[in-house]
Amino acid sequence: MNSDNLNDDELTVTDEESRAAMRAFLQRSEVRLSTIHRVAQALLGGSALVLLLPLFLRDAFPKMMTVIIASYDAHQNWVPTVAIGLAAALVILLPVPAVFLLVGDLLAFYFTSNTFGAHPTGPDSPRRMVFNPRFIIPGLGFNNDELSPTTKRLLAEGRDDEWTKGLLVPHSLDDDGWRDRFDTRTYEVWGVVADEGLAGDDERVRQAFRLAGLNRDRTLARDVARTEALMARHVLAIRTIVLRYSKALLLLIATTVVTLAASGLVDQAIREDQGGGKFTGGFPYRYIFLVALVYAFWAPLAARSVTSPLRMIQRHTPGVGELRDVYLDRHTTQLESATILITLIVLAASDTAMILAGAQAGGGVGLAIGIAVAVLSVVAWFAALNDFGANPRHAFNATVVLLRGYDAPAQADVLRAARMNRPPGAVTPGDDPRHCG
């Protein structure tokens, strides 16, 4: 039975015991929040993802441009040239939005909007919220309901101490214009007018606490309520960050290996060219075939890389449903659904280039080999998508949402229909997340 279902006369906990329990809860929460932030800090420090990008981008673009320019100058068949260029561009650029999303997730984890009210935009306008980013962990203030009359007076004296204020406001008026800048800032954000000079320092201290996210209503119970919400936000955010970090890391590894392999093939073609890499007769079709072959098998490798983290989690927690179930959460699977669509485009482009290059390099035999290898790559791609639960429409929508910068699709038709069929005032089981078990 949930504690919320108990009647007040069934609760035997005294007020003092409740307050002690709330203090213990806040202490445990601080430890857990610290643990979550250490995880995020490790991921932030794991920006080796970004450091790896120049490793393969340095050679990837020049080498692929060598293929395209040599083929164009020699008036070779433009279809395999365009196809290999499209495949190379998508393969090289795909890790960039993956890392971009990861940085966005980290910023959403570490920052929130400080919107504790704002001044009206005009004399007849209602109060509005003003976006003012601050660190997600708010400032810490002592709870007013934990004070006795004596300690309340002592705390007030301590807060009024000039050296305490000096931690937030310059101690002297020789502040190099700090007060003017701070007063302008708080006025433009909240419409607060502070007195000039030392007379306005008390107000500046209050506004400094406000900018730090310290709420004026500081009671033990409200601290517990805010901490519950803060903990839930952190747990949801760190889940997304770790999953996207894992997917981006595996995708970057697969892309690095494939790009280095393709660059190595271009280097080999340059060494074999009698013109020292000028390719006066055009880029050899046999090497176009091999480069396309590498990119063709990047598609199943990349598809498997972005879907592997969820597979690993499901493998370590058997008996909790099927892997396809997770694709009901479009937010969790947005990156991989968009990646799958991109791998399909790369697969189609590279297979086209491989078949045409094979026909040009080896005639009928080369054409047969190209078709056979293309079929094999398609089979490998479908095998890599085993239990992938997003349909083509969802994959397309995920790509569009990714390009638009949103973190989840818009309202689904099934949700709209469910709301229309729901009786007014009906309560869905689990409406209160604290009643989830």
C-alpha positions in Angstrom: 0.0 0.0 0.0 1.3 3.5 -0.8 1.7 5.9 2.1 -0.5 8.4 0.4 -3.4 5.9 0.8 -3.1 5.9 4.5 -5.4 7.9 6.7 -4.0 10.5 9.0 -5.1 8.5 12.0 -3.1 5.5 10.8 0.2 7.4 10.7 2.1 7.1 14.0 5.0 9.3 13.1 5.4 12.4 15.1 6.2 15.8 13.6 9.8 15.7 15.0 10.3 12.2 13.6 9.1 13.5 10.2 11.4 16.4 10.3 14.4 14.2 11.2 13.4 11.9 8.3 13.3 14.9 5.9 16.8 16.0 7.0 18.1 12.5 6.4 16.4 12.4 3.0 18.0 15.7 2.0 21.4 14.3 3.1 20.9 11.1 1.0 19.8 13.2 -1.9 22.9 15.3 -1.8 25.0 12.2 -2.0 23.0 10.8 -4.9 23.1 14.1 -6.8 26.8 14.2 -6.3 27.1 10.7 -7.7 25.0 11.6 -10.8 27.1 14.7 -11.4 30.3 12.6 -11.2 28.9 10.4 -14.0 28.1 13.5 -16.1 31.5 15.0 -15.4 33.1 11.8 -16.6 31.1 12.0 -19.8 32.0 15.7 -20.2 35.6 14.8 -19.8 35.1 12.0 -22.3 35.0 14.6 -25.0 37.7 12.4 -26.6 34.9 11.9 -29.1 35.5 15.4 -30.3 39.3 14.8 -30.3 38.8 11.7 -32.5 37.0 13.7 -35.2 40.1 15.3 -36.7 41.9 12.0 -36.7 39.8 10.7 -39.6 38.5 14.0 -41.0 42.0 15.2 -41.7 42.5 12.6 -44.4 39.0 11.7 -45.3 37.9 14.8 -47.1 41.1 15.2 -49.3 41.2 11.6 -50.2 37.6 11.4 -51.2 37.9 14.7 -53.1 40.8 13.1 -55.0 38.4 10.3 -56.2 35.7 12.8 -57.2 38.0 15.3 -58.9 39.9 12.7 -60.8 36.7 11.0 -62.1 35.3 14.4 -63.1 38.4 15.5 -64.9 38.6 12.3 -66.9 34.9 12.4 -67.8 34.2 9.1 -66.2 30.7 7.8 -65.6 29.2 10.3 -63.2 26.8 8.0 -61.4 29.3 6.0 -59.4 31.2 9.2 -58.7 28.2 11.0 -57.3 27.1 7.9 -55.4 30.5 7.4 -53.8 30.6 11.1 -52.9 27.2 11.0 -51.3 28.1 7.9 -49.3 31.5 9.4 -48.2 29.9 12.7 -47.1 27.2 11.0 -45.0 29.6 8.6 -43.4 32.1 11.3 -42.5 29.5 13.9 -41.3 27.1 11.6 -39.3 29.2 11.6 -36.1 29.0 15.4 -36.0 25.3 15.6 -35.1 25.8 12.7 -32.7 28.4 14.7 -30.8 26.3 17.8 -31.2 23.3 16.1 -29.6 25.5 14.8 -26.8 26.7 18.4 -26.0 23.1 19.6 -26.0 22.2 16.8 -23.6 25.0 17.8 -21.3 23.9 21.5 -21.4 20.4 20.5 -20.6 21.7 18.4 -17.7 23.9 21.2 -16.2 21.6 24.2 -16.8 18.1 25.3 -16.4 16.2 28.5 -16.7 16.1 30.8 -13.7 12.5 31.9 -13.9 11.5 32.9 -10.4 9.2 35.6 -11.8 10.0 38.7 -13.8 8.8 42.3 -14.2 5.9 43.2 -16.6 6.7 44.2 -20.1 4.5 47.3 -19.7 2.2 49.0 -17.2 -0.8 46.9 -18.3 1.0 43.7 -19.1 0.9 40.5 -16.9 4.1 39.2 -15.3 6.1 37.0 -17.6 8.9 34.6 -17.3 12.4 35.6 -18.5 14.9 33.1 -19.8 18.0 33.5 -17.6 20.2 30.3 -17.6 21.7 29.2 -14.4 23.4 26.0 -13.1 20.9 23.2 -12.4 21.9 22.9 -8.7 20.4 26.0 -6.9 22.0 27.9 -4.2 21.6 26.5 -0.7 19.9 28.5 2.1 19.1 27.6 5.6 15.4 26.6 6.2 13.5 29.4 8.1 11.4 26.9 9.9 14.4 25.3 11.5 15.2 28.4 13.5 14.4 29.3 17.1 13.9 33.0 18.0 17.4 33.1 19.4 19.1 31.4 16.4 17.0 33.5 14.0 18.4 36.7 15.5 21.9 35.3 15.4 21.5 34.3 11.8 20.2 37.7 10.8 23.2 39.3 12.5 25.5 37.0 10.6 23.8 37.7 7.3 24.1 41.4 7.9 27.8 41.2 8.6 29.7 43.4 6.1 32.3 40.7 5.4 29.5 38.2 4.6 28.0 40.7 2.2 31.5 41.3 0.8 31.4 37.7 -0.6 28.6 38.8 -3.0 29.0 42.6 -3.3 32.3 44.6 -3.4 33.2 45.8 0.1 34.0 49.4 -1.0 32.5 51.7 -3.5 35.7 51.5 -5.6 34.2 48.6 -7.5 35.2 49.5 -11.1 31.6 49.9 -12.1 30.5 46.5 -10.7 27.4 47.9 -8.9 26.2 49.8 -12.0 26.5 46.7 -14.2 24.8 44.5 -11.6 22.0 46.9 -11.0 21.4 47.3 -14.8 21.3 43.5 -15.1 18.8 42.9 -12.3 16.6 45.8 -13.5 16.5 44.5 -17.1 15.7 40.9 -15.9 13.4 41.6 -13.0 12.7 45.3 -12.9 14.3 45.6 -9.5 15.6 49.1 -8.7 18.4 49.2 -6.1 19.5 52.3 -4.4 22.9 53.8 -5.4 26.0 53.1 -3.3 26.1 51.2 -0.1 22.4 51.8 0.6 21.5 49.4 -2.1 23.9 46.5 -1.0 21.2 44.7 0.9 19.0 44.5 -2.2 22.0 43.5 -4.3 22.7 40.6 -1.9 19.1 39.5 -2.2 19.3 39.6 -6.0 22.5 37.7 -6.0 20.8 34.9 -4.1 18.0 35.1 -6.6 20.3 34.7 -9.6 21.8 31.7 -7.8 18.4 30.1 -7.8 17.8 30.4 -4.1 14.1 30.5 -3.5 12.8 33.0 -0.9 10.3 30.3 0.5 12.8 28.1 2.4 11.1 25.5 4.5 12.2 21.9 5.2 9.1 20.5 3.5 9.5 22.6 0.4 13.2 21.7 0.2 12.2 18.1 0.2 9.6 18.7 -2.6 12.1 20.6 -4.7 14.8 17.9 -4.2 12.4 15.2 -5.3 11.7 17.0 -8.5 15.4 17.8 -9.0 16.4 14.2 -8.5 13.8 13.0 -11.0 15.1 15.5 -13.6 18.7 14.4 -13.0 17.8 10.7 -13.3 15.9 11.3 -16.6 18.7 13.5 -18.0 21.6 11.2 -17.1 19.8 8.2 -18.8 19.6 10.1 -22.1 23.2 11.3 -21.8 24.7 7.9 -21.1 22.7 6.2 -23.9 23.6 8.8 -26.5 27.2 8.9 -25.4 27.4 5.1 -25.8 25.8 5.3 -29.3 28.0 8.2 -30.4 31.1 6.4 -29.2 30.4 3.1 -31.0 29.3 5.0 -34.1 32.5 7.1 -34.1 34.6 4.0 -33.7 32.9 2.3 -36.7 33.1 5.4 -38.8 36.8 5.9 -38.0 37.7 2.4 -38.9 35.8 2.5 -42.2 37.1 6.0 -43.1 40.7 5.0 -42.5 40.2 1.9 -44.6 38.7 3.9 -47.5 41.6 6.5 -47.2 44.1 3.7 -47.3 42.6 2.4 -50.6 42.9 5.8 -52.1 46.5 6.1 -50.9 47.3 2.7 -52.6 45.7 3.9 -55.8 47.9 7.1 -55.7 51.0 5.0 -55.2 50.2 2.7 -58.2 49.3 5.6 -60.5 52.1 6.3 -62.9 51.4 10.0 -62.9 52.0 10.2 -59.1 48.4 10.7 -58.3 47.3 12.9 -61.2 45.1 10.1 -62.6 45.2 11.5 -66.1 43.2 8.4 -67.2 40.6 8.8 -64.4 40.4 7.1 -61.0 40.7 3.3 -61.4 37.3 1.7 -61.3 38.7 -1.2 -59.3 39.5 1.1 -56.5 36.1 2.8 -56.8 34.7 -0.6 -56.4 36.8 -1.3 -53.2 36.0 2.1 -51.7 32.3 1.6 -52.3 32.6 -1.9 -50.8 34.0 -0.4 -47.6 31.2 2.1 -47.4 28.6 -0.6 -48.2 29.6 -2.6 -45.2 29.8 0.5 -43.0 26.0 0.7 -43.2 25.3 -2.6 -41.2 28.2 -1.9 -38.9 26.9 1.6 -38.1 23.3 0.3 -37.7 24.5 -2.3 -35.3 26.6 0.2 -33.4 23.8 2.6 -32.6 21.4 -0.2 -31.7 23.9 -2.2 -29.6 23.6 -0.2 -26.3 19.9 -1.0 -25.9 20.5 -4.6 -26.9 23.2 -4.9 -24.3 20.9 -3.5 -21.6 18.1 -5.9 -22.6 20.6 -8.8 -22.7 21.6 -8.2 -19.1 18.0 -7.9 -17.9 16.2 -10.9 -19.5 12.5 -11.5 -19.0 11.5 -7.9 -19.1 9.9 -7.8 -22.5 11.1 -7.6 -26.0 13.7 -5.3 -27.5 11.1 -3.8 -29.9 9.2 -2.5 -26.8 11.8 0.3 -26.3 11.0 1.8 -29.6 7.7 3.0 -28.2 9.8 5.7 -26.6 10.6 7.9 -29.5 12.8 10.2 -27.4 15.1 7.4 -26.3 15.5 6.0 -29.8 15.5 9.2 -31.8 19.2 9.2 -32.6 19.4 5.5 -33.7 16.2 5.8 -35.8 17.6 8.7 -37.7 20.9 6.9 -38.1 19.2 3.9 -39.6 17.6 6.0 -42.3 21.0 7.5 -43.1 22.7 4.1 -43.2 20.0 3.0 -45.7 20.9 6.0 -48.0 24.6 5.2 -47.7 23.9 1.5 -48.5 21.9 2.3 -51.6 24.5 4.8 -52.8 27.6 2.6 -52.2 25.9 -0.5 -53.7 25.0 1.5 -56.8 28.6 2.8 -57.1 30.0 -0.7 -56.5 27.8 -2.4 -59.1 28.6 0.2 -61.8 32.3 0.3 -61.0 32.4 -3.5 -61.0 30.9 -3.6 -64.5 33.4 -1.0 -65.7 36.4 -2.7 -64.2 35.6 -6.4 -64.9 32.8 -6.5 -67.5 30.2 -9.2 -66.9 32.2 -10.9 -64.2 32.7 -7.6 -62.3 29.0 -6.8 -62.6 28.1 -10.2 -61.2 30.6 -9.8 -58.3 29.2 -6.3 -57.6 25.6 -7.5 -57.5 26.6 -10.5 -55.3 28.5 -8.3 -52.8 25.6 -5.7 -52.9 23.1 -8.4 -52.0 25.4 -9.6 -49.2 25.7 -6.1 -47.8 21.9 -5.7 -47.9 21.5 -9.0 -46.1 24.0 -7.9 -43.5 22.1 -4.6 -43.0 18.8 -6.4 -42.4 20.6 -8.8 -40.0 22.0 -5.8 -38.1 18.4 -4.5 -37.7 17.1 -7.6 -36.0 14.4 -6.6 -33.5 14.7 -2.9 -34.6 11.2 -1.7 -33.8 10.9 1.7 -35.5 9.0 1.6 -38.8 10.0 3.6 -41.9 7.7 6.4 -41.0 9.1 6.7 -37.5 12.7 6.6 -38.8 11.8 9.5 -41.3 10.1 11.5 -38.5 13.1 11.0 -36.2 15.4 12.4 -38.9 13.2 15.4 -39.5 13.0 16.0 -35.7 16.7 15.7 -35.5 17.3 18.3 -38.2 14.8 20.6 -36.6 16.6 20.3 -33.2 13.7 18.9 -31.2 14.1 16.1 -28.7 11.0 14.1 -29.5 8.2 13.9 -32.2 5.0 15.9 -32.0 1.8 14.6 -30.6 0.9 11.2 -32.1 -2.4 10.4 -33.8 -3.0 7.5 -31.4 -2.6 9.9 -28.4 -5.1 12.4 -29.9 -7.6 9.6 -30.5 -7.1 8.2 -27.0 -7.8 11.7 -25.5 -11.0 12.0 -27.5 -12.2 8.7 -26.3 -11.3 9.3 -22.7 -14.3 10.2 -20.4 -14.0 13.6 -18.8 -12.4 13.5 -15.4 -11.2 9.9 -15.8 -8.1 8.9 -13.9 -5.5 6.8 -15.6 -3.7 4.3 -13.4 -0.2 5.7 -12.6 -1.2 9.3 -13.2 0.8 10.1 -10.0 4.4 8.9 -10.7 4.8 8.3 -7.0 2.2 5.6 -7.2 4.1 3.5 -9.7 4.6 0.5 -7.5 
